[in-house]
Amino acid sequence: MIKVLFFGPIADRMQMRETQLEFTRGMTMQDAIAHFSVQHPSAFSIVAFIAVNQTQIHDKQMVLHDNDEIAFMAKYAGG
Amino acid sequence: MSKAVRIQAEDFSQDDEIKELKGSSKRMGGIGTFLGCARDFSEGRDVSEISFDAYGSMALLEMNKLRSDAIAKFGLLDARIIHRIGTVNGGDNIVFIAAGAEHRVAAMEACRWMIDELKQRVPIWKKETTPEGESWVVPHP
């Protein structure tokens, strides 16, 4: 399983902070995005950053691994 | 001694943080600090409170990396970064950054660099409560 996290404005639009995605061999980040964005287009319209295991990634073709933790995040607004 | 990088709900003391920073080296000749506070007015509206959300584990990793990067980039002797989460009211403290160096220029430039980088790199979000309702803050320079 892949742990999927949402925070701030995206969590509000998703109406959840955490869910799971069934892992399949060869699955990429683009597959994960497609899975959620079809059901939650409003939330995914404000995704600005993506992280895998607490590290920001830019390559949506990145292959995911079982037990990965991924996060979909809006633009940061700390400070 | 408290950790130099923290995310916490409770308020912090600038005096305590500076005391700990100074205690790390007697070669320190300059300390630059930034204190971010909650405003009770934003975008033409009264703000009654601000709520912070964070990806805690990643935010701590990024803040620690930010501190290390600043120490290396500006030759600092030490640095501290504390950010609050949860709910704060107008006038409350939000974030404190302190940079200690042998001389003032490095301390002040590093402090400015750290708060600018924090806003770009650290996964924290804030929501303002106004008479019209709640709204997530859109980042601005």
Backbone of each chain as ProteinMPNN parsed JSONL, in Angstrom:
{"seq_chain_A": "MIKVLFFGPIADRMQMRETQLEFTRGMTMQDAIAHFSVQHPSAFSIVAFIAVNQTQIHDKQMVLHDNDEIAFMAKYAGG", "coords_chain_A": {"N_chain_A": [[0.828, -1.201, 0.0], [0.351, 2.294, -0.601], [0.881, 5.208, 1.197], [-1.023, 8.102, 1.303], [-0.977, 11.559, 1.557], [-2.623, 14.617, 2.457], [-2.691, 18.146, 2.8], [-3.512, 21.299, 4.437], [-5.091, 23.603, 2.246], [-5.601, 21.71, 0.277], [-6.285, 19.395, 1.655], [-8.689, 20.293, 2.73], [-10.248, 20.549, 0.405], [-10.194, 17.933, -0.499], [-11.496, 16.783, 1.529], [-10.36, 15.089, 3.343], [-7.451, 13.957, 5.117], [-5.739, 11.916, 4.807], [-5.154, 8.921, 2.977], [-5.136, 5.674, 1.382], [-3.42, 4.035, -1.288], [-3.65, 1.398, -3.489], [-0.834, -0.536, -4.112], [0.776, -1.235, -7.173], [3.016, -3.082, -9.162], [5.412, -1.197, -10.922], [4.016, 1.098, -10.955], [3.636, 4.599, -11.429], [4.247, 8.04, -10.37], [2.647, 9.647, -11.929], [0.528, 7.929, -12.443], [-0.614, 7.783, -9.913], [-1.407, 10.43, -9.561], [-3.288, 10.63, -11.628], [-5.196, 8.844, -10.715], [-6.319, 10.129, -8.444], [-6.912, 12.737, -9.304], [-8.948, 12.649, -11.156], [-11.189, 12.102, -9.645], [-11.143, 14.187, -7.862], [-10.964, 16.934, -9.019], [-10.973, 19.675, -8.323], [-9.408, 19.868, -5.991], [-6.966, 18.954, -6.991], [-6.368, 20.906, -8.786], [-4.972, 22.852, -7.503], [-2.623, 21.765, -6.701], [0.73, 22.195, -6.122], [3.152, 21.239, -5.335], [4.798, 18.092, -4.987], [5.581, 15.381, -2.931], [7.682, 12.6, -2.155], [8.16, 10.334, 0.303], [8.876, 12.415, 2.109], [10.45, 14.053, 0.539], [10.699, 16.511, -1.923], [9.617, 16.023, -5.253], [10.086, 16.13, -8.832], [9.788, 14.741, -11.131], [7.276, 13.271, -12.731], [7.127, 10.794, -13.79], [8.355, 9.157, -12.107], [8.972, 6.074, -10.556], [6.957, 4.426, -8.221], [7.175, 2.852, -4.957], [6.278, 0.024, -2.945], [4.797, 0.821, 0.173], [5.64, 3.448, 0.106], [5.414, 6.942, 1.019], [3.4, 9.44, -0.044], [2.805, 12.882, -0.825], [0.52, 15.448, -1.612], [0.612, 18.812, -2.313], [-0.31, 22.249, -1.787], [0.805, 25.592, -2.768], [3.273, 26.773, -0.553], [2.798, 28.556, 2.558], [4.011, 29.475, 4.862], [5.551, 31.165, 7.696]], "CA_chain_A": [[0.0, 0.0, 0.0], [1.019, 3.594, -0.594], [0.218, 6.168, 2.08], [-1.209, 9.355, 0.565], [-1.276, 12.632, 2.514], [-3.093, 15.916, 1.961], [-2.558, 19.161, 3.85], [-3.996, 22.659, 4.209], [-6.237, 23.797, 1.343], [-5.906, 20.485, -0.475], [-7.024, 18.521, 2.585], [-10.063, 20.813, 2.803], [-10.974, 20.219, -0.826], [-10.323, 16.47, -0.56], [-12.28, 16.389, 2.704], [-9.618, 14.061, 4.073], [-6.027, 14.258, 5.266], [-4.911, 10.74, 4.529], [-5.807, 7.74, 2.421], [-4.17, 4.698, 0.892], [-3.533, 3.667, -2.692], [-3.116, 0.046, -3.641], [0.401, -0.541, -4.895], [0.961, -2.218, -8.236], [4.389, -3.002, -9.656], [5.595, -0.31, -12.066], [3.178, 2.298, -10.802], [4.385, 5.868, -11.388], [3.564, 9.167, -9.731], [1.594, 10.086, -12.838], [-0.609, 7.025, -12.208], [-1.247, 8.186, -8.65], [-2.074, 11.713, -9.828], [-4.469, 10.357, -12.456], [-6.177, 8.161, -9.874], [-7.02, 11.053, -7.548], [-7.354, 13.992, -9.924], [-10.225, 12.433, -11.839], [-12.26, 12.175, -8.641], [-11.054, 15.43, -7.078], [-10.297, 17.933, -9.886], [-10.802, 20.961, -7.639], [-8.239, 19.757, -5.102], [-5.72, 18.795, -7.745], [-6.078, 22.118, -9.56], [-4.072, 23.719, -6.728], [-1.398, 21.048, -6.319], [1.92, 22.888, -6.624], [4.332, 20.443, -4.983], [4.569, 16.681, -4.686], [6.713, 14.798, -2.198], [7.722, 11.16, -1.906], [8.954, 10.073, 1.504], [9.287, 13.715, 2.661], [11.352, 14.754, -0.367], [9.976, 17.023, -3.082], [10.048, 15.432, -6.524], [9.625, 16.883, -10.004], [9.59, 13.794, -12.232], [6.017, 12.555, -12.528], [7.294, 9.41, -14.257], [9.061, 8.436, -11.044], [8.324, 4.819, -10.169], [6.679, 4.335, -6.781], [7.46, 1.571, -4.322], [5.343, -0.336, -1.884], [5.004, 1.506, 1.46], [6.006, 4.856, -0.052], [4.495, 7.962, 1.548], [3.389, 10.555, -0.989], [2.02, 14.036, -0.357], [0.132, 16.441, -2.612], [0.637, 20.04, -1.524], [-0.495, 23.559, -2.419], [1.924, 26.501, -2.515], [3.512, 26.965, 0.879], [2.449, 29.903, 3.048], [4.483, 29.615, 6.237], [6.223, 32.405, 8.068]], "C_chain_A": [[0.866, 1.256, 0.0], [0.192, 4.533, 0.282], [0.153, 7.511, 1.359], [-1.693, 10.433, 1.542], [-1.717, 13.914, 1.81], [-3.029, 16.914, 3.121], [-3.247, 20.466, 3.434], [-5.176, 22.722, 3.26], [-6.584, 22.548, 0.546], [-6.658, 19.496, 0.409], [-8.481, 18.977, 2.693], [-10.868, 20.393, 1.577], [-11.16, 18.71, -0.989], [-11.288, 15.957, 0.505], [-11.672, 15.17, 3.388], [-8.156, 14.471, 4.119], [-5.145, 13.079, 4.866], [-5.754, 9.646, 3.911], [-4.72, 6.774, 1.968], [-4.475, 4.389, -0.565], [-2.914, 2.286, -2.848], [-1.904, 0.069, -4.565], [0.34, -1.614, -5.976], [2.353, -2.012, -8.825], [4.45, -2.107, -10.904], [4.772, 0.963, -11.999], [4.049, 3.552, -10.727], [3.579, 6.934, -10.64], [2.427, 9.661, -10.615], [0.346, 9.218, -12.679], [-1.366, 7.437, -10.946], [-2.019, 9.497, -8.85], [-3.373, 11.466, -10.606], [-5.586, 9.735, -11.619], [-7.01, 9.164, -9.059], [-7.604, 12.264, -8.282], [-8.67, 13.839, -10.686], [-11.387, 12.607, -10.857], [-12.287, 13.509, -7.899], [-10.364, 16.527, -7.904], [-10.054, 19.267, -9.196], [-9.567, 20.939, -6.745], [-6.954, 19.721, -5.918], [-5.399, 19.996, -8.627], [-5.124, 23.037, -8.802], [-2.839, 22.974, -6.221], [-0.201, 21.746, -6.966], [3.186, 22.077, -6.381], [3.905, 19.019, -4.674], [5.805, 16.162, -3.963], [6.552, 13.287, -2.12], [8.674, 10.939, -0.739], [9.643, 11.345, 2.01], [10.298, 14.457, 1.782], [10.579, 15.204, -1.601], [10.523, 16.4, -4.362], [9.458, 16.237, -7.679], [9.267, 15.96, -11.162], [8.33, 12.961, -11.986], [6.082, 11.121, -13.065], [8.047, 8.565, -13.232], [8.263, 7.193, -10.645], [8.154, 4.782, -8.651], [6.981, 2.934, -6.279], [6.437, 1.303, -3.231], [5.77, 0.337, -0.571], [5.57, 2.921, 1.323], [4.96, 5.742, 0.625], [4.531, 9.128, 0.567], [2.473, 11.658, -0.469], [1.76, 14.979, -1.519], [-0.102, 17.757, -1.876], [0.406, 21.282, -2.375], [0.748, 24.409, -2.156], [2.045, 26.751, -1.016], [3.194, 28.404, 1.288], [2.866, 30.067, 4.504], [5.119, 30.963, 6.475], [5.265, 33.489, 8.451]], "O_chain_A": [[1.973, 1.265, 0.538], [-1.025, 4.64, 0.132], [1.167, 7.999, 0.86], [-2.68, 10.248, 2.255], [-1.246, 14.244, 0.721], [-3.282, 16.562, 4.273], [-3.524, 20.701, 2.258], [-6.154, 21.993, 3.43], [-7.743, 22.351, 0.179], [-7.579, 18.827, -0.061], [-9.394, 18.153, 2.741], [-12.009, 19.945, 1.688], [-12.161, 18.259, -1.547], [-11.824, 14.853, 0.401], [-12.383, 14.33, 3.938], [-7.681, 15.231, 3.275], [-3.949, 13.239, 4.62], [-6.917, 9.462, 4.269], [-3.531, 7.032, 2.151], [-5.618, 4.469, -1.015], [-1.796, 2.037, -2.397], [-1.953, 0.626, -5.662], [-0.088, -2.742, -5.733], [2.807, -0.876, -8.966], [3.641, -2.247, -11.821], [4.836, 1.804, -12.896], [5.074, 3.564, -10.045], [2.402, 6.751, -10.328], [1.369, 10.047, -10.117], [-0.773, 9.722, -12.771], [-2.597, 7.44, -10.917], [-3.141, 9.648, -8.366], [-4.421, 12.024, -10.278], [-6.762, 10.056, -11.79], [-8.235, 9.063, -8.991], [-8.672, 12.757, -7.917], [-9.416, 14.806, -10.839], [-12.424, 13.18, -11.192], [-13.323, 13.913, -7.371], [-9.292, 16.997, -7.525], [-9.044, 19.922, -9.451], [-8.775, 21.882, -6.745], [-5.972, 20.38, -5.575], [-4.293, 20.101, -9.157], [-4.522, 23.922, -9.41], [-2.093, 23.502, -5.397], [-0.125, 21.874, -8.188], [4.167, 22.202, -7.114], [2.809, 18.771, -4.171], [6.935, 16.47, -4.343], [5.44, 12.765, -2.03], [9.845, 11.313, -0.795], [10.84, 11.343, 2.3], [10.937, 15.4, 2.248], [9.896, 14.409, -2.247], [11.735, 16.268, -4.533], [8.458, 16.936, -7.518], [8.53, 16.349, -12.068], [8.319, 12.063, -11.143], [5.177, 10.326, -12.814], [8.335, 7.393, -13.474], [7.053, 7.251, -10.427], [9.086, 5.07, -7.9], [7.038, 1.971, -7.043], [5.823, 2.215, -2.678], [6.958, 0.407, -0.255], [5.941, 3.532, 2.325], [3.8, 5.363, 0.783], [5.582, 9.739, 0.369], [1.496, 11.397, 0.234], [2.657, 15.274, -2.309], [-0.9, 17.825, -0.942], [0.856, 21.367, -3.518], [1.639, 23.999, -1.412], [1.048, 26.916, -0.313], [3.302, 29.336, 0.491], [2.171, 30.713, 5.288], [5.215, 31.794, 5.572], [5.688, 34.595, 8.789]]}, "seq_chain_B": "MSKAVRIQAEDFSQDDEIKELKGSSKRMGGIGTFLGCARDFSEGRDVSEISFDAYGSMALLEMNKLRSDAIAKFGLLDARIIHRIGTVNGGDNIVFIAAGAEHRVAAMEACRWMIDELKQRVPIWKKETTPEGESWVVPHP", "coords_chain_B": {"N_chain_B": [[18.865, 22.327, 27.224], [17.189, 23.526, 24.375], [16.095, 22.238, 21.165], [17.59, 23.454, 18.14], [16.057, 23.761, 15.909], [12.667, 23.848, 15.533], [9.174, 22.847, 15.477], [6.247, 23.906, 16.839], [3.322, 24.094, 18.965], [3.091, 25.775, 21.134], [3.925, 29.07, 22.436], [7.044, 30.9, 22.004], [10.107, 32.079, 23.516], [11.857, 34.889, 22.688], [14.08, 35.871, 24.037], [15.05, 33.59, 25.382], [15.762, 32.003, 23.2], [17.752, 33.536, 21.959], [19.596, 33.616, 24.007], [20.392, 30.933, 24.092], [21.49, 30.708, 21.566], [23.645, 32.542, 21.721], [25.095, 31.238, 23.626], [26.331, 29.219, 22.297], [28.74, 29.952, 21.163], [31.523, 32.013, 21.925], [32.706, 33.543, 20.108], [30.92, 34.878, 18.695], [29.88, 37.797, 17.199], [27.803, 39.16, 16.138], [24.273, 39.109, 15.881], [21.552, 38.339, 13.939], [18.06, 38.751, 13.798], [14.734, 37.583, 13.069], [11.36, 38.151, 13.594], [8.283, 36.849, 13.036], [4.943, 37.879, 13.065], [1.441, 37.485, 13.881], [-1.019, 39.149, 12.014], [-3.842, 41.279, 12.544], [-5.332, 42.128, 10.474], [-5.858, 41.822, 7.077], [-5.567, 41.91, 3.564], [-7.63, 43.786, 3.363], [-9.47, 42.979, 5.237], [-10.722, 42.243, 8.534], [-8.965, 40.088, 10.687], [-9.564, 37.455, 12.747], [-8.37, 35.156, 13.751], [-5.561, 32.967, 13.05], [-4.893, 29.917, 11.54], [-2.563, 27.286, 11.453], [-1.317, 24.75, 9.318], [0.729, 21.897, 8.816], [3.072, 19.798, 7.09], [4.423, 17.948, 9.053], [6.754, 16.184, 9.454], [8.215, 16.472, 7.069], [8.496, 19.222, 7.008], [10.128, 19.707, 9.231], [12.461, 18.374, 8.42], [13.141, 19.969, 6.195], [13.495, 22.463, 7.413], [15.677, 21.943, 9.082], [17.577, 21.373, 7.129], [17.624, 23.817, 5.858], [18.708, 25.432, 7.893], [21.28, 24.256, 8.086], [22.2, 24.772, 5.501], [22.266, 27.579, 5.55], [24.178, 28.059, 7.531], [26.434, 27.027, 6.269], [26.493, 28.571, 3.879], [26.73, 31.259, 4.71], [28.709, 31.214, 6.573], [28.037, 30.984, 9.276], [28.078, 30.902, 12.887], [26.151, 29.738, 14.387], [22.615, 28.935, 14.239], [19.071, 29.42, 14.569], [15.733, 28.195, 14.197], [12.376, 28.565, 14.653], [9.044, 27.607, 14.39], [5.622, 28.177, 14.781], [2.651, 26.132, 15.003], [-0.879, 25.276, 14.736], [-3.391, 27.325, 16.229], [-3.342, 30.866, 16.187], [-3.627, 34.238, 17.463], [-4.231, 37.725, 16.567], [-1.254, 39.608, 16.778], [0.154, 37.642, 18.052], [3.115, 35.587, 18.295], [4.63, 33.99, 15.458], [6.8, 32.957, 13.886], [10.293, 32.515, 14.463], [13.535, 33.485, 13.736], [16.994, 33.211, 14.038], [20.273, 34.256, 13.465], [23.631, 33.724, 14.057], [26.794, 35.175, 13.858], [30.311, 35.934, 13.249], [30.474, 38.545, 12.506], [28.343, 41.429, 11.745], [27.228, 41.687, 9.123], [27.068, 39.156, 7.831], [25.368, 37.889, 9.636], [22.963, 39.375, 9.457], [22.343, 39.196, 6.711], [22.079, 36.435, 6.414], [19.905, 35.909, 8.034], [17.789, 37.23, 6.714], [17.871, 35.753, 4.341], [17.18, 33.198, 5.263], [14.458, 33.438, 6.161], [13.23, 34.115, 3.778], [13.77, 31.824, 2.25], [12.537, 29.892, 3.809], [9.845, 30.423, 3.381], [9.609, 29.542, 0.778], [10.379, 26.878, 0.814], [9.433, 25.302, 2.951], [6.922, 23.11, 3.985], [4.262, 24.463, 5.025], [1.085, 25.788, 5.824], [-1.337, 28.453, 5.998], [-4.422, 29.538, 7.399], [-6.785, 32.065, 7.372], [-9.177, 33.448, 9.596], [-11.959, 35.327, 9.053], [-14.539, 37.937, 9.185], [-16.035, 37.286, 6.974], [-15.682, 34.625, 6.686], [-13.608, 31.647, 6.442], [-10.358, 31.506, 4.944], [-7.741, 30.178, 2.965], [-4.424, 31.313, 2.954], [-2.968, 32.906, 0.233], [0.246, 32.632, -0.971], [2.537, 35.396, -0.837], [5.149, 37.739, -1.773]], "CA_chain_B": [[18.99, 23.102, 25.98], [16.162, 23.137, 23.404], [16.611, 22.021, 19.819], [17.754, 24.696, 17.379], [14.987, 23.817, 14.899], [11.46, 23.258, 16.15], [7.8, 23.224, 15.127], [5.552, 23.715, 18.106], [2.08, 24.846, 19.133], [3.223, 26.783, 22.185], [4.709, 30.266, 22.146], [8.47, 30.804, 22.313], [10.703, 33.283, 24.086], [13.021, 35.366, 21.92], [15.224, 35.981, 24.953], [15.611, 32.254, 25.605], [16.396, 31.52, 21.964], [18.997, 34.29, 21.757], [20.528, 33.173, 25.05], [20.948, 29.644, 23.671], [22.344, 30.967, 20.397], [24.885, 33.16, 22.201], [25.826, 30.252, 24.424], [27.012, 28.232, 21.451], [30.091, 30.402, 20.801], [31.9, 33.358, 22.376], [33.247, 34.274, 18.946], [29.778, 35.5, 18.024], [29.902, 39.245, 17.357], [26.565, 39.743, 15.624], [23.113, 38.217, 15.785], [20.409, 38.886, 13.2], [16.837, 38.014, 14.139], [13.461, 37.925, 12.432], [10.177, 37.68, 14.303], [7.052, 36.979, 12.277], [3.789, 37.983, 13.971], [0.11, 37.402, 13.269], [-1.686, 40.437, 11.833], [-5.301, 41.171, 12.724], [-5.945, 42.766, 9.312], [-5.177, 41.331, 5.883], [-6.339, 42.003, 2.319], [-8.809, 44.617, 3.583], [-10.443, 42.338, 6.138], [-10.29, 41.923, 9.891], [-8.616, 38.671, 10.88], [-9.712, 37.148, 14.169], [-7.345, 34.178, 14.114], [-4.859, 32.29, 11.948], [-4.601, 28.516, 11.844], [-1.469, 26.738, 10.645], [-1.224, 23.317, 9.08], [2.082, 21.592, 8.333], [3.527, 18.426, 6.879], [5.397, 18.087, 10.129], [8.038, 15.497, 9.295], [8.957, 17.085, 5.962], [8.818, 20.603, 7.391], [11.305, 19.666, 10.118], [13.611, 18.037, 7.579], [13.492, 21.136, 5.378], [14.001, 23.522, 8.29], [17.035, 21.559, 9.489], [18.442, 21.546, 5.961], [17.73, 25.261, 5.676], [19.677, 25.916, 8.891], [22.615, 23.799, 7.674], [22.568, 25.52, 4.289], [22.591, 28.959, 5.937], [25.46, 28.03, 8.254], [27.493, 26.833, 5.274], [26.51, 29.657, 2.885], [27.125, 32.547, 5.284], [29.751, 31.013, 7.571], [27.48, 31.294, 10.599], [28.52, 30.103, 14.03], [24.978, 28.965, 14.806], [21.339, 29.506, 13.788], [17.894, 28.782, 15.164], [14.485, 28.43, 13.474], [11.215, 28.033, 15.392], [7.781, 27.975, 13.736], [4.445, 27.669, 15.493], [1.493, 25.613, 14.282], [-2.092, 25.429, 15.532], [-4.14, 28.576, 16.028], [-2.828, 32.05, 16.88], [-4.454, 35.447, 17.342], [-3.508, 38.929, 16.176], [-0.195, 40.015, 17.696], [0.91, 36.484, 18.555], [4.305, 35.172, 17.562], [4.485, 32.878, 14.521], [8.081, 32.349, 13.516], [11.484, 33.231, 14.941], [14.78, 33.046, 13.104], [18.159, 33.925, 14.554], [21.535, 33.865, 12.846], [24.775, 34.252, 14.8], [28.033, 35.143, 13.075], [31.374, 36.746, 13.85], [30.228, 39.957, 12.191], [26.932, 41.756, 11.549], [26.71, 41.555, 7.753], [26.69, 37.756, 7.605], [24.224, 37.573, 10.5], [21.736, 39.989, 8.936], [22.029, 38.632, 5.388], [21.639, 35.041, 6.602], [18.559, 35.938, 8.623], [16.892, 37.568, 5.609], [17.864, 34.615, 3.411], [16.464, 32.056, 5.86], [12.999, 33.603, 6.162], [12.792, 34.037, 2.378], [13.84, 30.422, 1.836], [11.512, 29.145, 4.555], [8.553, 30.597, 2.707], [9.634, 28.797, -0.48], [10.794, 25.473, 0.937], [8.911, 24.548, 4.098], [5.493, 22.835, 3.779], [3.37, 24.989, 6.057], [-0.001, 26.573, 5.219], [-2.106, 29.17, 7.023], [-5.809, 29.884, 7.072], [-7.253, 33.2, 8.161], [-10.594, 33.527, 9.907], [-12.417, 36.711, 8.922], [-16.009, 38.014, 9.305], [-16.64, 36.653, 5.783], [-15.422, 33.187, 6.708], [-12.21, 31.217, 6.487], [-9.721, 31.388, 3.631], [-6.318, 29.852, 2.967], [-3.615, 32.437, 2.489], [-2.188, 32.718, -0.995], [1.558, 33.21, -0.669], [2.993, 36.597, -1.531], [6.545, 38.017, -1.389]], "C_chain_B": [[17.938, 22.621, 24.981], [16.789, 22.985, 22.022], [16.626, 23.329, 19.039], [16.681, 24.867, 16.31], [13.768, 23.123, 15.474], [10.184, 23.736, 15.443], [6.985, 22.932, 16.366], [4.285, 24.561, 18.166], [2.273, 25.997, 20.122], [4.097, 27.958, 21.737], [6.182, 30.017, 22.5], [8.932, 32.119, 22.907], [11.904, 33.679, 23.247], [14.251, 35.438, 22.809], [15.882, 34.621, 25.169], [16.351, 31.754, 24.373], [17.735, 32.235, 21.734], [20.049, 33.873, 22.785], [21.186, 31.857, 24.636], [21.876, 29.82, 22.473], [23.69, 31.539, 20.848], [25.756, 32.158, 22.956], [26.613, 29.259, 23.594], [28.429, 28.657, 21.079], [30.358, 31.813, 21.331], [32.622, 34.144, 21.28], [32.15, 35.058, 18.245], [29.775, 37.015, 18.281], [28.642, 39.926, 16.864], [25.47, 38.698, 15.526], [22.014, 38.948, 15.027], [19.176, 38.068, 13.532], [15.658, 38.494, 13.286], [12.34, 37.328, 13.264], [8.967, 37.927, 13.422], [5.863, 36.923, 13.217], [2.485, 37.876, 13.19], [-0.498, 38.801, 13.187], [-3.194, 40.252, 12.014], [-6.06, 41.822, 11.566], [-5.166, 42.32, 8.083], [-6.102, 41.431, 4.681], [-7.654, 42.757, 2.527], [-9.845, 44.037, 4.525], [-9.847, 42.188, 7.53], [-10.021, 40.427, 9.976], [-8.68, 38.372, 12.368], [-8.717, 36.094, 14.633], [-6.74, 33.556, 12.858], [-4.539, 30.875, 12.398], [-3.531, 28.0, 10.899], [-1.592, 25.234, 10.525], [0.175, 23.065, 8.528], [2.214, 20.11, 8.049], [4.722, 18.298, 7.807], [6.75, 17.451, 9.874], [8.864, 16.131, 8.174], [9.374, 18.511, 6.311], [10.053, 20.633, 8.293], [12.567, 19.331, 9.337], [14.084, 19.256, 6.799], [14.069, 22.257, 6.234], [15.414, 23.206, 8.782], [18.023, 21.735, 8.338], [18.679, 23.03, 5.693], [18.759, 25.863, 6.642], [21.099, 25.527, 8.478], [23.098, 24.563, 6.452], [23.003, 26.942, 4.637], [23.935, 29.018, 6.655], [26.614, 27.908, 7.259], [27.626, 28.04, 4.351], [27.075, 30.961, 3.449], [28.221, 32.416, 6.356], [29.284, 31.34, 8.976], [28.117, 30.415, 11.672], [27.369, 29.237, 14.538], [23.72, 29.655, 14.257], [20.199, 28.739, 14.434], [16.651, 29.159, 14.344], [13.356, 27.776, 14.257], [9.952, 28.522, 14.691], [6.632, 27.37, 14.532], [3.416, 27.092, 14.515], [0.28, 25.721, 15.209], [-2.72, 26.777, 15.244], [-3.532, 29.71, 16.848], [-3.763, 33.225, 16.618], [-3.578, 36.632, 16.944], [-2.487, 39.335, 17.228], [0.64, 38.873, 18.211], [2.139, 36.225, 17.688], [3.984, 34.003, 16.634], [5.814, 32.177, 14.29], [9.225, 33.202, 14.057], [12.713, 32.613, 14.285], [15.915, 33.877, 13.682], [19.409, 33.356, 13.908], [22.674, 34.522, 13.611], [26.056, 34.088, 13.995], [29.1, 35.97, 13.784], [31.091, 38.229, 13.644], [28.784, 40.175, 11.711], [26.407, 41.451, 10.152], [26.242, 40.126, 7.486], [25.445, 37.406, 8.415], [22.926, 38.117, 9.904], [21.352, 39.407, 7.577], [21.513, 37.198, 5.518], [20.217, 34.99, 7.149], [17.531, 36.232, 7.534], [16.758, 36.387, 4.646], [17.045, 33.463, 3.983], [14.945, 32.249, 5.848], [12.465, 33.566, 4.728], [12.763, 32.586, 1.902], [12.772, 29.586, 2.543], [10.171, 29.231, 3.844], [8.474, 29.796, 1.41], [9.733, 27.291, -0.285], [10.078, 24.657, 1.992], [7.389, 24.358, 3.974], [4.627, 23.185, 4.984], [2.328, 25.852, 5.348], [-0.758, 27.29, 6.333], [-3.462, 29.589, 6.495], [-6.259, 31.011, 7.992], [-8.759, 33.104, 8.393], [-11.001, 34.996, 9.917], [-13.94, 36.739, 9.098], [-16.717, 37.35, 8.121], [-16.436, 35.154, 5.752], [-13.933, 32.885, 6.746], [-11.64, 31.163, 5.07], [-8.236, 31.086, 3.809], [-5.544, 31.004, 2.357], [-2.852, 32.042, 1.229], [-0.842, 33.39, -0.762], [1.86, 34.453, -1.487], [4.385, 36.931, -1.031], [6.638, 38.669, -0.018]], "O_chain_B": [[17.811, 21.416, 24.765], [17.86, 23.523, 21.743], [15.784, 24.202, 19.251], [16.423, 25.982, 15.857], [13.828, 21.954, 15.856], [10.115, 24.839, 14.901], [7.03, 21.819, 16.89], [4.181, 25.599, 17.513], [1.684, 27.066, 19.961], [4.888, 27.853, 20.799], [6.518, 29.059, 23.196], [8.247, 33.138, 22.816], [12.855, 32.909, 23.104], [15.351, 35.099, 22.373], [17.107, 34.502, 25.145], [17.425, 31.161, 24.477], [18.726, 31.607, 21.359], [21.237, 33.788, 22.475], [22.393, 31.683, 24.806], [22.915, 29.166, 22.378], [24.745, 31.079, 20.411], [26.985, 32.227, 22.924], [27.462, 28.539, 24.118], [29.244, 27.809, 20.714], [29.515, 32.701, 21.2], [33.085, 35.263, 21.502], [32.417, 35.814, 17.31], [29.679, 37.46, 19.424], [28.421, 41.108, 17.123], [25.711, 37.554, 15.14], [21.594, 40.037, 15.419], [19.227, 36.838, 13.55], [15.603, 39.645, 12.851], [12.366, 36.144, 13.6], [8.653, 39.072, 13.095], [5.773, 36.034, 14.065], [2.44, 38.145, 11.99], [-0.494, 39.547, 14.167], [-3.748, 39.205, 11.68], [-7.267, 42.045, 11.651], [-3.94, 42.431, 8.053], [-7.28, 41.081, 4.764], [-8.673, 42.405, 1.934], [-10.967, 44.536, 4.608], [-8.637, 42.029, 7.692], [-10.752, 39.613, 9.412], [-7.942, 38.96, 13.159], [-8.266, 36.128, 15.778], [-7.314, 33.608, 11.77], [-3.992, 30.655, 13.478], [-3.582, 28.244, 9.694], [-1.922, 24.536, 11.484], [0.742, 23.922, 7.85], [1.562, 19.277, 8.677], [5.869, 18.508, 7.411], [7.783, 18.095, 10.053], [10.074, 16.305, 8.316], [10.466, 18.953, 5.954], [10.922, 21.491, 8.132], [13.619, 19.93, 9.561], [15.28, 19.544, 6.748], [15.02, 22.925, 5.829], [16.251, 24.103, 8.886], [19.152, 22.184, 8.536], [19.786, 23.444, 5.349], [19.575, 26.698, 6.252], [22.011, 26.353, 8.514], [24.262, 24.955, 6.375], [23.983, 27.451, 4.092], [24.735, 29.921, 6.413], [27.632, 28.589, 7.382], [28.738, 28.487, 4.068], [27.803, 31.679, 2.764], [28.609, 33.409, 6.97], [30.034, 31.902, 9.775], [28.625, 29.329, 11.39], [27.585, 28.141, 15.055], [23.766, 30.819, 13.862], [20.338, 27.571, 14.797], [16.53, 30.285, 13.861], [13.38, 26.568, 14.496], [9.809, 29.716, 14.427], [6.669, 26.199, 14.909], [3.328, 27.511, 13.361], [0.399, 26.202, 16.336], [-2.594, 27.307, 14.14], [-3.244, 29.553, 18.034], [-4.571, 33.211, 15.69], [-2.35, 36.555, 16.978], [-2.8, 39.402, 18.417], [1.724, 39.093, 18.753], [2.188, 36.594, 16.515], [3.176, 33.136, 16.968], [5.937, 30.966, 14.473], [9.143, 34.429, 14.105], [12.899, 31.396, 14.28], [15.807, 35.098, 13.8], [19.584, 32.141, 13.814], [22.682, 35.74, 13.794], [26.365, 32.998, 13.512], [28.827, 36.624, 14.79], [31.421, 39.062, 14.489], [28.098, 39.229, 11.324], [25.269, 41.005, 10.002], [25.144, 39.915, 6.972], [24.565, 36.699, 7.925], [21.916, 37.416, 9.851], [20.175, 39.153, 7.318], [20.599, 36.803, 4.794], [19.426, 34.127, 6.767], [16.51, 35.55, 7.447], [15.658, 36.066, 4.194], [16.293, 32.819, 3.252], [14.215, 31.303, 5.551], [11.375, 33.046, 4.485], [11.823, 32.175, 1.221], [12.18, 28.686, 1.947], [9.453, 28.239, 3.722], [7.383, 29.411, 0.989], [9.24, 26.516, -1.105], [10.109, 23.427, 1.937], [6.651, 25.338, 3.869], [4.309, 22.346, 5.827], [2.644, 26.559, 4.392], [-0.818, 26.81, 7.465], [-3.628, 29.94, 5.327], [-6.135, 30.93, 9.214], [-9.515, 32.725, 7.498], [-10.467, 35.801, 10.68], [-14.57, 35.683, 9.155], [-17.857, 36.904, 8.245], [-16.969, 34.478, 4.872], [-13.112, 33.753, 7.042], [-12.342, 30.819, 4.12], [-7.566, 31.651, 4.673], [-5.966, 31.595, 1.363], [-2.192, 31.005, 1.169], [-0.78, 34.565, -0.401], [1.496, 34.556, -2.658], [4.779, 36.457, 0.034], [7.736, 38.966, 0.451]]}, "name": "protein", "num_of_chains": 2, "seq": "MIKVLFFGPIADRMQMRETQLEFTRGMTMQDAIAHFSVQHPSAFSIVAFIAVNQTQIHDKQMVLHDNDEIAFMAKYAGGMSKAVRIQAEDFSQDDEIKELKGSSKRMGGIGTFLGCARDFSEGRDVSEISFDAYGSMALLEMNKLRSDAIAKFGLLDARIIHRIGTVNGGDNIVFIAAGAEHRVAAMEACRWMIDELKQRVPIWKKETTPEGESWVVPHP"}
